[in-house]
Amino acid sequence: MNYNYDWLNEFSYIEFPKIRDHDPEIICAGGMLTPDYLLSAYSQGIFPWYNDNQPILWWSLDPRYVLFPEKLHVSKTMRKLLKKTQYTRTVDKAFPDVIHACATMYRPGQDGTWINPDMMEAYIRLHALGFAHSVELWDGNSLVGGLYGVSLGNMFFGESMFSLVDDASKLSFIPFVWRLIDEGFFLIDCQMETHHLASLGGESIPRRVYLDILRRALAAPTRRGNWNKLWGNYPQSSTWNKFFNSQSL
């Protein structure tokens, strides 16, 4: 006999508890780190963050720390470094190496990392499916900095970055933001405030505002796939050229 069953797969939509203005920042606990849970969570303004001795905790921060790409702050000193640097940048060339470096990076004031083996495996899977992306900064054949995150619609959800040499995270992040501008992205979700992100132009917005922007961002098609293949000549972009053709440099 033939039956027309609903078919559930790794892209099935998981309905998380509805977020209201008075809700706490931890929306719920449990679930799994499978693609359907992760993609559904991001599309609803939620992300996983937990320690090894906890269940998976799903967060929606209020306020939410974000960076509007057009508001990116690039100091004159950093522009000169970007122009003169000997480093090369790539995208989606070494995702597993980037997330491993982020997980093992020492961060003052933090005891351990939330990027445990299960998290690494989950985001490497998202990368293989074309939803998670990495930016790499190279000194010759050595990976010295970079970042990774998830992309849906016109939104990039930043997860973590690392630096093994001075300014490596900024030298990888700034040209990446310029390229996102060219690609039509209008918000980078930074999740929570850091001094590093504040120096680049990050700002806090109410959760309800963030959710409204997210809904608009998700109306655009997702640029799924390996961005190295989709973008071609990275990091060149019209925004990059605009900065480096400026007479003020």
C-alpha positions in Angstrom: 0.0 0.0 0.0 1.2 3.5 -0.8 0.8 6.3 1.8 1.5 10.0 1.5 3.4 10.6 4.7 4.9 13.9 5.8 8.6 13.5 5.4 10.9 14.9 8.1 14.5 15.6 7.2 17.5 17.6 8.5 15.8 20.9 7.2 12.5 20.3 8.9 11.2 23.4 10.8 11.2 23.1 14.6 8.9 25.4 16.4 10.5 26.9 19.5 8.5 28.6 22.2 7.3 32.0 21.1 9.4 34.9 22.3 7.5 37.7 24.1 8.9 41.0 25.5 8.9 39.8 29.1 10.4 36.4 28.5 13.8 35.6 30.1 16.8 35.3 27.8 17.0 31.5 28.1 14.0 30.4 26.0 14.1 26.7 26.6 16.4 23.7 27.2 17.0 20.3 25.6 16.6 19.3 22.0 19.5 18.5 19.7 22.3 20.2 17.7 21.1 18.8 14.4 20.7 21.1 11.3 16.9 21.3 11.7 17.2 22.5 15.3 20.0 25.0 14.6 18.5 26.5 11.4 15.1 26.7 13.0 16.6 28.4 16.1 18.5 31.0 14.1 15.4 31.8 12.0 13.5 32.5 15.3 16.2 34.7 16.9 17.5 31.9 19.1 21.0 30.3 19.4 22.5 27.5 21.6 25.0 28.3 24.4 25.8 26.0 27.3 28.5 24.4 29.3 29.5 20.7 29.4 27.7 20.1 32.6 24.4 21.6 31.3 21.7 20.5 28.9 21.6 22.5 25.6 20.3 25.9 26.5 18.6 28.0 23.8 19.1 31.8 24.2 17.5 35.0 22.8 19.3 37.9 24.4 17.6 41.2 25.2 19.1 43.5 24.3 20.8 41.9 21.3 24.3 43.1 20.2 24.5 43.6 16.5 26.6 45.4 13.8 25.0 47.1 10.9 27.5 46.6 8.1 27.2 50.2 6.8 28.1 51.4 10.3 31.3 49.5 10.5 34.0 51.6 12.1 37.5 51.3 10.6 40.2 53.5 12.1 42.8 55.2 9.9 45.4 53.0 11.6 43.5 49.8 10.7 43.0 51.0 7.1 46.7 51.4 6.7 47.3 47.9 8.2 44.8 46.4 5.8 46.5 48.1 2.8 50.0 47.1 3.8 49.5 43.7 5.4 51.4 40.7 4.2 48.5 38.4 5.2 46.1 36.8 2.7 42.4 36.1 3.3 40.2 33.3 2.2 36.6 32.2 2.8 35.4 28.6 3.4 38.8 27.2 2.9 39.5 25.7 6.4 36.2 25.7 8.4 37.2 22.9 10.8 40.5 24.5 11.5 38.9 27.9 12.2 36.3 26.5 14.6 38.9 24.4 16.4 41.1 27.5 16.8 38.2 29.4 18.2 37.5 26.6 20.7 41.1 26.5 21.9 41.8 30.2 21.9 42.6 31.6 25.4 40.2 34.4 26.4 41.0 36.4 29.5 38.3 36.1 32.1 36.8 32.9 30.6 37.2 29.5 32.1 37.1 27.0 29.2 34.9 27.3 26.1 31.3 26.7 25.1 32.6 25.3 21.7 32.7 21.7 22.9 33.1 18.7 20.5 29.4 18.4 20.0 29.1 22.0 19.0 32.1 21.7 16.6 30.6 18.7 15.0 27.2 20.4 14.6 28.6 23.5 12.9 31.0 21.5 10.7 27.9 19.7 9.5 26.2 23.1 8.8 29.2 24.1 6.9 29.1 20.9 4.8 25.4 21.8 4.0 26.4 25.3 2.9 24.9 27.3 5.8 28.0 27.9 8.0 31.0 29.8 6.8 34.5 30.7 7.8 36.9 33.5 7.0 40.6 32.7 7.3 43.7 34.9 7.6 47.0 33.3 6.5 50.6 34.1 7.0 52.0 32.0 4.3 50.6 28.5 5.0 49.9 29.3 8.7 46.4 30.1 9.8 46.8 33.1 12.2 43.2 34.4 12.5 39.6 34.1 11.4 36.0 33.8 12.3 32.9 31.6 11.6 29.2 32.0 11.6 25.9 31.1 10.0 24.1 32.8 7.1 20.4 32.9 6.4 18.8 35.3 4.1 20.5 38.8 4.4 21.7 38.0 7.9 25.0 36.7 9.1 25.1 35.3 12.6 28.6 35.6 14.0 29.7 32.9 16.4 33.3 33.3 17.2 36.7 34.7 16.0 40.3 34.2 17.0 43.7 35.8 16.6 47.1 34.3 16.9 48.9 37.5 15.9 48.1 41.2 16.7 44.9 42.5 15.0 44.3 39.2 13.1 40.6 39.1 13.9 40.1 42.7 12.7 42.1 42.1 9.6 39.9 39.2 8.7 36.6 40.6 9.9 36.7 44.1 8.3 37.1 43.0 4.6 34.5 40.3 5.3 32.0 43.0 6.4 32.8 45.0 3.3 32.0 42.0 1.1 28.8 41.4 3.0 27.8 45.0 2.1 28.3 44.2 -1.6 26.3 41.0 -1.2 23.3 42.9 0.3 23.5 41.8 3.9 22.1 44.4 6.3 22.8 43.0 9.7 25.4 40.9 11.5 24.2 39.3 14.7 27.0 39.5 17.3 24.9 38.1 20.1 26.6 39.9 23.0 28.7 42.9 23.5 32.5 42.8 23.7 35.0 45.6 23.7 36.4 44.3 20.5 33.1 44.5 18.7 32.3 47.8 20.2 35.4 49.3 18.7 34.2 48.1 15.3 30.8 49.9 15.6 28.7 47.3 17.3 25.6 48.4 19.1 22.7 47.0 21.3 19.2 47.0 20.1 16.0 45.7 21.8 15.1 42.1 21.2 11.8 43.0 19.6 13.6 45.3 17.1 16.1 42.5 16.3 13.3 40.1 15.7 11.6 42.5 13.3 14.9 43.0 11.3 15.4 39.2 11.3 12.0 38.6 9.7 12.9 41.1 6.9 16.3 39.6 6.5 14.9 36.1 6.1 12.7 37.2 3.2 15.8 37.2 1.0 17.2 34.0 -0.4 20.0 32.3 1.5 23.3 32.2 -0.3 23.8 28.5 0.4 27.0 26.8 -0.6 30.8 27.2 -0.4 31.3 31.0 -0.6 34.8 30.5 -2.0 33.1 29.1 -5.1 30.3 31.6 -5.1 32.4 34.7 -4.5 35.4 34.0 -6.7 38.0 36.8 -6.1 37.8 37.4 -2.4 38.3 39.8 -0.6 38.0 42.3 -3.5 34.7 44.2 -3.6 33.4 47.6 -4.6 33.4 48.6 -0.9 37.0 47.4 -0.5 38.0 49.4 -3.5 36.1 52.5 -2.3 38.2 52.5 0.9 41.5 51.9 -0.7 41.0 54.5 -3.5 40.3 57.1 -0.9 42.8 60.0 -0.9 42.7 60.1 2.9 44.7 56.9 3.2 
